[in-house]
């Protein structure tokens, strides 16, 4: 194989892997999502800061990649890219049923 063919083959392979893990279906209005927001606070260790905010509700799907979300009914709406969103998962404490465990 020539160098150009090898590069094209590897590029196609990487694109296939990337496409397999991306969220192609997107979100619908009313879905709960988490927002990736790596804003740093001065004086605190970046390692210990929260980078995800949520739950947020999808208000509107503007196009395939851009969404309007809102954290609560009285909060300001945000317009964000699909890459900054993930399905919202409740924290571990809420998943454990208190009656079943001592």
Backbone atoms as SQL, in Angstrom:
CREATE TABLE atoms (id INTEGER PRIMARY KEY, chain TEXT, resi INTEGER, resn TEXT, atom TEXT, x REAL, y REAL, z REAL);
INSERT INTO atoms VALUES
  (1, 'A', 1, 'UNK', 'N', 0.832, -1.188, 0.000),
  (2, 'A', 1, 'UNK', 'CA', 0.000, 0.000, 0.000),
  (3, 'A', 1, 'UNK', 'C', 0.873, 1.246, 0.000),
  (4, 'A', 2, 'UNK', 'N', 0.402, 2.217, -0.693),
  (5, 'A', 2, 'UNK', 'CA', 1.113, 3.485, -0.695),
  (6, 'A', 2, 'UNK', 'C', 0.718, 4.294, 0.533),
  (7, 'A', 3, 'UNK', 'N', 1.513, 5.281, 0.836),
  (8, 'A', 3, 'UNK', 'CA', 1.282, 6.112, 2.012),
  (9, 'A', 3, 'UNK', 'C', -0.094, 6.779, 1.965),
  (10, 'A', 4, 'UNK', 'N', -0.497, 7.291, 0.803),
  (11, 'A', 4, 'UNK', 'CA', -1.789, 7.958, 0.681),
  (12, 'A', 4, 'UNK', 'C', -2.939, 6.983, 0.957),
  (13, 'A', 5, 'UNK', 'N', -2.786, 5.749, 0.502),
  (14, 'A', 5, 'UNK', 'CA', -3.826, 4.746, 0.727),
  (15, 'A', 5, 'UNK', 'C', -3.911, 4.374, 2.205),
  (16, 'A', 6, 'UNK', 'N', -2.769, 4.260, 2.861),
  (17, 'A', 6, 'UNK', 'CA', -2.761, 3.946, 4.289),
  (18, 'A', 6, 'UNK', 'C', -3.419, 5.060, 5.102),
  (19, 'A', 7, 'UNK', 'N', -3.097, 6.303, 4.756),
  (20, 'A', 7, 'UNK', 'CA', -3.688, 7.433, 5.458),
  (21, 'A', 7, 'UNK', 'C', -5.204, 7.477, 5.268),
  (22, 'A', 8, 'UNK', 'N', -5.667, 7.216, 4.045),
  (23, 'A', 8, 'UNK', 'CA', -7.106, 7.212, 3.769),
  (24, 'A', 8, 'UNK', 'C', -7.793, 6.077, 4.530),
  (25, 'A', 9, 'UNK', 'N', -7.155, 4.909, 4.566),
  (26, 'A', 9, 'UNK', 'CA', -7.717, 3.757, 5.279),
  (27, 'A', 9, 'UNK', 'C', -7.848, 4.063, 6.772),
  (28, 'A', 10, 'UNK', 'N', -6.805, 4.617, 7.373),
  (29, 'A', 10, 'UNK', 'CA', -6.844, 4.949, 8.798),
  (30, 'A', 10, 'UNK', 'C', -7.856, 6.045, 9.093),
  (31, 'A', 11, 'UNK', 'N', -7.951, 7.018, 8.213),
  (32, 'A', 11, 'UNK', 'CA', -8.924, 8.090, 8.392),
  (33, 'A', 11, 'UNK', 'C', -10.344, 7.534, 8.372),
  (34, 'A', 12, 'UNK', 'N', -10.638, 6.634, 7.432),
  (35, 'A', 12, 'UNK', 'CA', -11.963, 6.018, 7.350),
  (36, 'A', 12, 'UNK', 'C', -12.255, 5.174, 8.586),
  (37, 'A', 13, 'UNK', 'N', -11.249, 4.461, 9.088),
  (38, 'A', 13, 'UNK', 'CA', -11.435, 3.613, 10.263),
  (39, 'A', 13, 'UNK', 'C', -11.741, 4.457, 11.495),
  (40, 'A', 14, 'UNK', 'N', -11.014, 5.555, 11.667),
  (41, 'A', 14, 'UNK', 'CA', -11.247, 6.430, 12.817),
  (42, 'A', 14, 'UNK', 'C', -12.615, 7.106, 12.744),
  (43, 'A', 15, 'UNK', 'N', -13.031, 7.498, 11.544),
  (44, 'A', 15, 'UNK', 'CA', -14.347, 8.112, 11.378),
  (45, 'A', 15, 'UNK', 'C', -15.450, 7.121, 11.723),
  (46, 'A', 16, 'UNK', 'N', -15.284, 5.880, 11.326),
  (47, 'A', 16, 'UNK', 'CA', -16.273, 4.855, 11.635),
  (48, 'A', 16, 'UNK', 'C', -16.396, 4.656, 13.142),
  (49, 'A', 17, 'UNK', 'N', -15.268, 4.608, 13.845),
  (50, 'A', 17, 'UNK', 'CA', -15.290, 4.465, 15.308),
  (51, 'A', 17, 'UNK', 'C', -15.945, 5.673, 15.972),
  (52, 'A', 18, 'UNK', 'N', -15.615, 6.872, 15.506),
  (53, 'A', 18, 'UNK', 'CA', -16.195, 8.087, 16.081),
  (54, 'A', 18, 'UNK', 'C', -17.706, 8.108, 15.872),
  (55, 'A', 19, 'UNK', 'N', -18.156, 7.787, 14.668),
  (56, 'A', 19, 'UNK', 'CA', -19.580, 7.801, 14.369),
  (57, 'A', 19, 'UNK', 'C', -20.343, 6.784, 15.200),
  (58, 'A', 20, 'UNK', 'N', -19.703, 5.677, 15.553),
  (59, 'A', 20, 'UNK', 'CA', -20.372, 4.633, 16.329),
  (60, 'A', 20, 'UNK', 'C', -20.653, 5.086, 17.759),
  (61, 'A', 21, 'UNK', 'N', -19.805, 5.957, 18.323),
  (62, 'A', 21, 'UNK', 'CA', -19.989, 6.361, 19.716),
  (63, 'A', 21, 'UNK', 'C', -20.718, 7.688, 19.881),
  (64, 'A', 22, 'UNK', 'N', -20.937, 8.416, 18.815),
  (65, 'A', 22, 'UNK', 'CA', -21.621, 9.701, 18.936),
  (66, 'A', 22, 'UNK', 'C', -23.119, 9.500, 19.044),
  (67, 'A', 23, 'UNK', 'N', -23.780, 10.481, 19.586),
  (68, 'A', 23, 'UNK', 'CA', -25.233, 10.440, 19.755),
  (69, 'A', 23, 'UNK', 'C', -25.880, 10.997, 18.494),
  (70, 'A', 24, 'UNK', 'N', -26.182, 10.139, 17.546),
  (71, 'A', 24, 'UNK', 'CA', -26.757, 10.586, 16.280),
  (72, 'A', 24, 'UNK', 'C', -28.234, 10.925, 16.399),
  (73, 'A', 25, 'UNK', 'N', -28.932, 10.318, 17.355),
  (74, 'A', 25, 'UNK', 'CA', -30.365, 10.555, 17.466),
  (75, 'A', 25, 'UNK', 'C', -30.679, 11.896, 18.123),
  (76, 'A', 26, 'UNK', 'N', -29.773, 12.390, 18.960),
  (77, 'A', 26, 'UNK', 'CA', -29.990, 13.667, 19.616),
  (78, 'A', 26, 'UNK', 'C', -30.991, 13.554, 20.750),
  (79, 'A', 27, 'UNK', 'N', -31.598, 14.676, 21.117),
  (80, 'A', 27, 'UNK', 'CA', -32.549, 14.736, 22.216),
  (81, 'A', 27, 'UNK', 'C', -33.825, 15.385, 21.722),
  (82, 'A', 28, 'UNK', 'N', -34.915, 15.104, 22.423),
  (83, 'A', 28, 'UNK', 'CA', -36.210, 15.691, 22.096),
  (84, 'A', 28, 'UNK', 'C', -36.593, 16.670, 23.207),
  (85, 'A', 29, 'UNK', 'N', -37.552, 17.527, 22.927),
  (86, 'A', 29, 'UNK', 'CA', -38.034, 18.481, 23.933),
  (87, 'A', 29, 'UNK', 'C', -38.551, 17.715, 25.141),
  (88, 'A', 30, 'UNK', 'N', -38.143, 18.148, 26.332),
  (89, 'A', 30, 'UNK', 'CA', -38.559, 17.498, 27.561),
  (90, 'A', 30, 'UNK', 'C', -37.556, 16.511, 28.126),
  (91, 'A', 31, 'UNK', 'N', -36.537, 16.131, 27.364),
  (92, 'A', 31, 'UNK', 'CA', -35.518, 15.201, 27.850),
  (93, 'A', 31, 'UNK', 'C', -34.655, 15.869, 28.910),
  (94, 'A', 32, 'UNK', 'N', -34.241, 15.086, 29.900),
  (95, 'A', 32, 'UNK', 'CA', -33.332, 15.581, 30.938),
  (96, 'A', 32, 'UNK', 'C', -31.898, 15.311, 30.486),
  (97, 'A', 33, 'UNK', 'N', -31.072, 16.346, 30.553),
  (98, 'A', 33, 'UNK', 'CA', -29.677, 16.232, 30.111),
  (99, 'A', 33, 'UNK', 'C', -28.750, 16.881, 31.131),
  (100, 'A', 34, 'UNK', 'N', -27.503, 16.461, 31.103),
  (101, 'A', 34, 'UNK', 'CA', -26.454, 17.099, 31.878),
  (102, 'A', 34, 'UNK', 'C', -25.655, 18.002, 30.955),
  (103, 'A', 35, 'UNK', 'N', -25.184, 19.119, 31.471),
  (104, 'A', 35, 'UNK', 'CA', -24.420, 20.086, 30.680),
  (105, 'A', 35, 'UNK', 'C', -22.971, 20.097, 31.138),
  (106, 'A', 36, 'UNK', 'N', -22.049, 19.890, 30.212),
  (107, 'A', 36, 'UNK', 'CA', -20.623, 19.957, 30.508),
  (108, 'A', 36, 'UNK', 'C', -20.207, 21.415, 30.500),
  (109, 'A', 37, 'UNK', 'N', -19.755, 21.901, 31.666),
  (110, 'A', 37, 'UNK', 'CA', -19.355, 23.298, 31.805),
  (111, 'A', 37, 'UNK', 'C', -18.086, 23.340, 32.664),
  (112, 'A', 38, 'UNK', 'N', -16.914, 23.258, 32.033),
  (113, 'A', 38, 'UNK', 'CA', -15.669, 23.179, 32.805),
  (114, 'A', 38, 'UNK', 'C', -15.142, 24.524, 33.288),
  (115, 'A', 39, 'UNK', 'N', -16.025, 25.427, 33.682),
  (116, 'A', 39, 'UNK', 'CA', -15.590, 26.738, 34.178),
  (117, 'A', 39, 'UNK', 'C', -14.824, 26.552, 35.484),
  (118, 'A', 40, 'UNK', 'N', -13.703, 27.212, 35.615),
  (119, 'A', 40, 'UNK', 'CA', -12.863, 27.084, 36.804),
  (120, 'A', 40, 'UNK', 'C', -13.137, 28.226, 37.766),
  (121, 'A', 41, 'UNK', 'N', -13.097, 27.892, 39.053),
  (122, 'A', 41, 'UNK', 'CA', -13.218, 28.903, 40.101),
  (123, 'A', 41, 'UNK', 'C', -11.840, 29.132, 40.682),
  (124, 'A', 42, 'UNK', 'N', -11.495, 30.403, 40.808),
  (125, 'A', 42, 'UNK', 'CA', -10.178, 30.762, 41.305),
  (126, 'A', 42, 'UNK', 'C', -10.017, 30.337, 42.764),
  (127, 'A', 43, 'UNK', 'N', -8.863, 29.795, 43.088),
  (128, 'A', 43, 'UNK', 'CA', -8.578, 29.409, 44.450),
  (129, 'A', 43, 'UNK', 'C', -8.972, 27.988, 44.795),
  (130, 'A', 44, 'UNK', 'N', -9.562, 27.266, 43.856),
  (131, 'A', 44, 'UNK', 'CA', -9.950, 25.879, 44.100),
  (132, 'A', 44, 'UNK', 'C', -9.233, 24.968, 43.122),
  (133, 'A', 45, 'UNK', 'N', -8.980, 23.757, 43.558),
  (134, 'A', 45, 'UNK', 'CA', -8.315, 22.794, 42.701),
  (135, 'A', 45, 'UNK', 'C', -9.239, 22.402, 41.542),
  (136, 'A', 46, 'UNK', 'N', -8.762, 22.488, 40.306),
  (137, 'A', 46, 'UNK', 'CA', -9.594, 22.093, 39.162),
  (138, 'A', 46, 'UNK', 'C', -10.027, 20.635, 39.234),
  (139, 'A', 47, 'UNK', 'N', -9.219, 19.817, 39.833),
  (140, 'A', 47, 'UNK', 'CA', -9.519, 18.397, 39.929),
  (141, 'A', 47, 'UNK', 'C', -10.776, 18.133, 40.769),
  (142, 'A', 48, 'UNK', 'N', -11.027, 18.997, 41.738),
  (143, 'A', 48, 'UNK', 'CA', -12.141, 18.788, 42.649),
  (144, 'A', 48, 'UNK', 'C', -13.392, 19.580, 42.289),
  (145, 'A', 49, 'UNK', 'N', -13.351, 20.337, 41.206),
  (146, 'A', 49, 'UNK', 'CA', -14.503, 21.129, 40.801),
  (147, 'A', 49, 'UNK', 'C', -15.450, 20.302, 39.944),
  (148, 'A', 50, 'UNK', 'N', -16.729, 20.618, 40.052),
  (149, 'A', 50, 'UNK', 'CA', -17.730, 19.936, 39.238),
  (150, 'A', 50, 'UNK', 'C', -17.670, 20.475, 37.813),
  (151, 'A', 51, 'UNK', 'N', -17.695, 19.569, 36.862),
  (152, 'A', 51, 'UNK', 'CA', -17.685, 19.984, 35.462),
  (153, 'A', 51, 'UNK', 'C', -19.028, 19.755, 34.787),
  (154, 'A', 52, 'UNK', 'N', -19.937, 19.055, 35.450),
  (155, 'A', 52, 'UNK', 'CA', -21.260, 18.783, 34.887),
  (156, 'A', 52, 'UNK', 'C', -22.331, 19.475, 35.715),
  (157, 'A', 53, 'UNK', 'N', -23.283, 20.078, 35.022),
  (158, 'A', 53, 'UNK', 'CA', -24.414, 20.738, 35.662),
  (159, 'A', 53, 'UNK', 'C', -25.691, 20.015, 35.235),
  (160, 'A', 54, 'UNK', 'N', -26.609, 19.894, 36.165),
  (161, 'A', 54, 'UNK', 'CA', -27.850, 19.262, 35.755),
  (162, 'A', 54, 'UNK', 'C', -28.721, 18.959, 36.941),
  (163, 'A', 55, 'UNK', 'N', -29.912, 18.530, 36.725),
  (164, 'A', 55, 'UNK', 'CA', -30.496, 18.213, 35.429),
  (165, 'A', 55, 'UNK', 'C', -30.993, 19.469, 34.712),
  (166, 'A', 56, 'UNK', 'N', -30.845, 19.463, 33.420),
  (167, 'A', 56, 'UNK', 'CA', -31.385, 20.505, 32.564),
  (168, 'A', 56, 'UNK', 'C', -32.452, 19.866, 31.685),
  (169, 'A', 57, 'UNK', 'N', -33.409, 20.657, 31.261),
  (170, 'A', 57, 'UNK', 'CA', -34.468, 20.164, 30.387),
  (171, 'A', 57, 'UNK', 'C', -34.279, 20.749, 28.998),
  (172, 'A', 58, 'UNK', 'N', -34.381, 19.902, 27.987),
  (173, 'A', 58, 'UNK', 'CA', -34.310, 20.381, 26.607),
  (174, 'A', 58, 'UNK', 'C', -35.622, 21.094, 26.310),
  (175, 'A', 59, 'UNK', 'N', -35.525, 22.361, 25.949),
  (176, 'A', 59, 'UNK', 'CA', -36.705, 23.162, 25.627),
  (177, 'A', 59, 'UNK', 'C', -37.032, 23.044, 24.140),
  (178, 'A', 60, 'UNK', 'N', -35.989, 23.154, 23.317),
  (179, 'A', 60, 'UNK', 'CA', -36.218, 23.137, 21.875),
  (180, 'A', 60, 'UNK', 'C', -34.977, 22.618, 21.157),
  (181, 'A', 61, 'UNK', 'N', -35.194, 21.880, 20.113),
  (182, 'A', 61, 'UNK', 'CA', -34.110, 21.427, 19.243),
  (183, 'A', 61, 'UNK', 'C', -34.030, 22.420, 18.086),
  (184, 'A', 62, 'UNK', 'N', -33.017, 23.271, 18.099),
  (185, 'A', 62, 'UNK', 'CA', -32.908, 24.318, 17.088),
  (186, 'A', 62, 'UNK', 'C', -32.515, 23.715, 15.740),
  (187, 'A', 63, 'UNK', 'N', -31.518, 22.834, 15.753),
  (188, 'A', 63, 'UNK', 'CA', -31.177, 22.033, 14.580),
  (189, 'A', 63, 'UNK', 'C', -30.553, 20.736, 15.076),
  (190, 'A', 64, 'UNK', 'N', -29.901, 19.975, 14.230),
  (191, 'A', 64, 'UNK', 'CA', -29.361, 18.676, 14.625),
  (192, 'A', 64, 'UNK', 'C', -28.298, 18.780, 15.705),
  (193, 'A', 65, 'UNK', 'N', -27.594, 19.895, 15.784),
  (194, 'A', 65, 'UNK', 'CA', -26.468, 20.023, 16.699),
  (195, 'A', 65, 'UNK', 'C', -26.644, 21.044, 17.810),
  (196, 'A', 66, 'UNK', 'N', -27.624, 21.914, 17.715),
  (197, 'A', 66, 'UNK', 'CA', -27.779, 23.005, 18.677),
  (198, 'A', 66, 'UNK', 'C', -29.130, 22.881, 19.386),
  (199, 'A', 67, 'UNK', 'N', -29.080, 23.028, 20.731),
  (200, 'A', 67, 'UNK', 'CA', -30.276, 22.866, 21.555),
  (201, 'A', 67, 'UNK', 'C', -30.436, 24.045, 22.499),
  (202, 'A', 68, 'UNK', 'N', -31.690, 24.331, 22.859),
  (203, 'A', 68, 'UNK', 'CA', -31.988, 25.330, 23.884),
  (204, 'A', 68, 'UNK', 'C', -32.392, 24.551, 25.126),
  (205, 'A', 69, 'UNK', 'N', -31.673, 24.790, 26.235),
  (206, 'A', 69, 'UNK', 'CA', -31.943, 24.076, 27.475),
  (207, 'A', 69, 'UNK', 'C', -32.202, 25.063, 28.603),
  (208, 'A', 70, 'UNK', 'N', -32.791, 24.563, 29.685),
  (209, 'A', 70, 'UNK', 'CA', -33.082, 25.393, 30.848),
  (210, 'A', 70, 'UNK', 'C', -32.980, 24.518, 32.087),
  (211, 'A', 71, 'UNK', 'N', -32.328, 25.022, 33.137),
  (212, 'A', 71, 'UNK', 'CA', -32.135, 24.236, 34.341),
  (213, 'A', 71, 'UNK', 'C', -33.383, 24.206, 35.217),
  (214, 'A', 72, 'UNK', 'N', -34.082, 25.292, 35.303),
  (215, 'A', 72, 'UNK', 'CA', -35.300, 25.360, 36.110),
  (216, 'A', 72, 'UNK', 'C', -36.284, 26.304, 35.461),
  (217, 'A', 73, 'UNK', 'N', -37.515, 26.367, 35.970),
  (218, 'A', 73, 'UNK', 'CA', -38.519, 27.214, 35.330),
  (219, 'A', 73, 'UNK', 'C', -38.216, 28.710, 35.406),
  (220, 'A', 74, 'UNK', 'N', -37.409, 29.129, 36.396),
  (221, 'A', 74, 'UNK', 'CA', -37.108, 30.560, 36.531),
  (222, 'A', 74, 'UNK', 'C', -35.687, 30.920, 36.118),
  (223, 'A', 75, 'UNK', 'N', -34.940, 29.959, 35.583),
  (224, 'A', 75, 'UNK', 'CA', -33.562, 30.229, 35.179),
  (225, 'A', 75, 'UNK', 'C', -33.495, 30.632, 33.716),
  (226, 'A', 76, 'UNK', 'N', -32.394, 31.243, 33.366),
  (227, 'A', 76, 'UNK', 'CA', -32.181, 31.703, 32.007),
  (228, 'A', 76, 'UNK', 'C', -31.925, 30.516, 31.075),
  (229, 'A', 77, 'UNK', 'N', -32.466, 30.572, 29.869),
  (230, 'A', 77, 'UNK', 'CA', -32.245, 29.517, 28.888),
  (231, 'A', 77, 'UNK', 'C', -30.848, 29.647, 28.306),
  (232, 'A', 78, 'UNK', 'N', -30.250, 28.498, 27.934),
  (233, 'A', 78, 'UNK', 'CA', -28.933, 28.481, 27.310),
  (234, 'A', 78, 'UNK', 'C', -29.034, 27.783, 25.970),
  (235, 'A', 79, 'UNK', 'N', -28.251, 28.250, 25.019),
  (236, 'A', 79, 'UNK', 'CA', -28.150, 27.598, 23.715),
  (237, 'A', 79, 'UNK', 'C', -26.796, 26.909, 23.682),
  (238, 'A', 80, 'UNK', 'N', -26.811, 25.572, 23.540),
  (239, 'A', 80, 'UNK', 'CA', -25.578, 24.803, 23.623),
  (240, 'A', 80, 'UNK', 'C', -25.482, 23.796, 22.480),
  (241, 'A', 81, 'UNK', 'N', -24.255, 23.374, 22.220),
  (242, 'A', 81, 'UNK', 'CA', -23.968, 22.389, 21.186),
  (243, 'A', 81, 'UNK', 'C', -24.186, 20.985, 21.741),
  (244, 'A', 82, 'UNK', 'N', -24.536, 20.066, 20.889),
  (245, 'A', 82, 'UNK', 'CA', -24.784, 18.675, 21.264),
  (246, 'A', 82, 'UNK', 'C', -23.597, 18.042, 21.978),
  (247, 'A', 83, 'UNK', 'N', -22.380, 18.422, 21.619),
  (248, 'A', 83, 'UNK', 'CA', -21.183, 17.839, 22.222),
  (249, 'A', 83, 'UNK', 'C', -21.062, 18.144, 23.716),
  (250, 'A', 84, 'UNK', 'N', -21.742, 19.164, 24.200),
  (251, 'A', 84, 'UNK', 'CA', -21.675, 19.524, 25.621),
  (252, 'A', 84, 'UNK', 'C', -22.795, 18.896, 26.440),
  (253, 'A', 85, 'UNK', 'N', -23.630, 18.056, 25.812),
  (254, 'A', 85, 'UNK', 'CA', -24.760, 17.440, 26.493),
  (255, 'A', 85, 'UNK', 'C', -24.568, 15.942, 26.637),
  (256, 'A', 86, 'UNK', 'N', -25.151, 15.395, 27.714),
  (257, 'A', 86, 'UNK', 'CA', -25.161, 13.955, 27.935),
  (258, 'A', 86, 'UNK', 'C', -26.467, 13.611, 28.635),
  (259, 'A', 87, 'UNK', 'N', -26.970, 12.397, 28.455),
  (260, 'A', 87, 'UNK', 'CA', -28.194, 12.020, 29.176),
  (261, 'A', 87, 'UNK', 'C', -27.981, 12.165, 30.683),
  (262, 'A', 88, 'UNK', 'N', -28.946, 12.728, 31.377),
  (263, 'A', 88, 'UNK', 'CA', -28.799, 12.971, 32.811),
  (264, 'A', 88, 'UNK', 'C', -28.982, 11.673, 33.573),
  (265, 'A', 89, 'UNK', 'N', -28.045, 11.418, 34.483),
  (266, 'A', 89, 'UNK', 'CA', -28.137, 10.272, 35.385),
  (267, 'A', 89, 'UNK', 'C', -28.168, 10.801, 36.801),
  (268, 'A', 90, 'UNK', 'N', -29.076, 10.261, 37.597),
  (269, 'A', 90, 'UNK', 'CA', -29.187, 10.712, 38.980),
  (270, 'A', 90, 'UNK', 'C', -27.953, 10.284, 39.772),
  (271, 'A', 91, 'UNK', 'N', -27.598, 11.045, 40.805),
  (272, 'A', 91, 'UNK', 'CA', -26.476, 10.635, 41.657),
  (273, 'A', 91, 'UNK', 'C', -26.759, 9.297, 42.331),
  (274, 'A', 92, 'UNK', 'N', -25.713, 8.625, 42.755),
  (275, 'A', 92, 'UNK', 'CA', -25.816, 7.287, 43.333),
  (276, 'A', 92, 'UNK', 'C', -26.741, 7.239, 44.545),
  (277, 'A', 93, 'UNK', 'N', -26.733, 8.265, 45.368),
  (278, 'A', 93, 'UNK', 'CA', -27.549, 8.258, 46.578),
  (279, 'A', 93, 'UNK', 'C', -29.038, 8.151, 46.244),
  (280, 'A', 94, 'UNK', 'N', -29.466, 8.746, 45.181),
  (281, 'A', 94, 'UNK', 'CA', -30.879, 8.700, 44.818),
  (282, 'A', 94, 'UNK', 'C', -31.260, 7.359, 44.210),
  (283, 'A', 95, 'UNK', 'N', -30.299, 6.616, 43.683),
  (284, 'A', 95, 'UNK', 'CA', -30.591, 5.331, 43.051),
  (285, 'A', 95, 'UNK', 'C', -30.792, 4.218, 44.061),
  (286, 'A', 96, 'UNK', 'N', -30.205, 4.355, 45.240),
  (287, 'A', 96, 'UNK', 'CA', -30.335, 3.331, 46.258),
  (288, 'A', 96, 'UNK', 'C', -31.667, 3.501, 46.969),
  (289, 'A', 97, 'UNK', 'N', -32.462, 2.414, 47.040),
  (290, 'A', 97, 'UNK', 'CA', -33.744, 2.455, 47.725),
  (291, 'A', 97, 'UNK', 'C', -33.478, 2.334, 49.221),
  (292, 'A', 98, 'UNK', 'N', -33.864, 3.308, 49.991),
  (293, 'A', 98, 'UNK', 'CA', -33.543, 3.367, 51.416),
  (294, 'A', 98, 'UNK', 'C', -34.205, 2.241, 52.203),
  (295, 'A', 99, 'UNK', 'N', -35.361, 1.714, 51.762),
  (296, 'A', 99, 'UNK', 'CA', -36.064, 0.672, 52.492),
  (297, 'A', 99, 'UNK', 'C', -35.363, -0.685, 52.377),
  (298, 'A', 100, 'UNK', 'N', -34.688, -0.954, 51.273),
  (299, 'A', 100, 'UNK', 'CA', -34.051, -2.245, 51.049),
  (300, 'A', 100, 'UNK', 'C', -32.699, -2.382, 51.737),
  (301, 'A', 101, 'UNK', 'N', -32.051, -1.257, 52.011),
  (302, 'A', 101, 'UNK', 'CA', -30.707, -1.287, 52.578),
  (303, 'A', 101, 'UNK', 'C', -30.704, -0.697, 53.978),
  (304, 'A', 102, 'UNK', 'N', -29.974, -1.337, 54.906),
  (305, 'A', 102, 'UNK', 'CA', -29.916, -0.797, 56.277),
  (306, 'A', 102, 'UNK', 'C', -29.155, 0.480, 56.381);
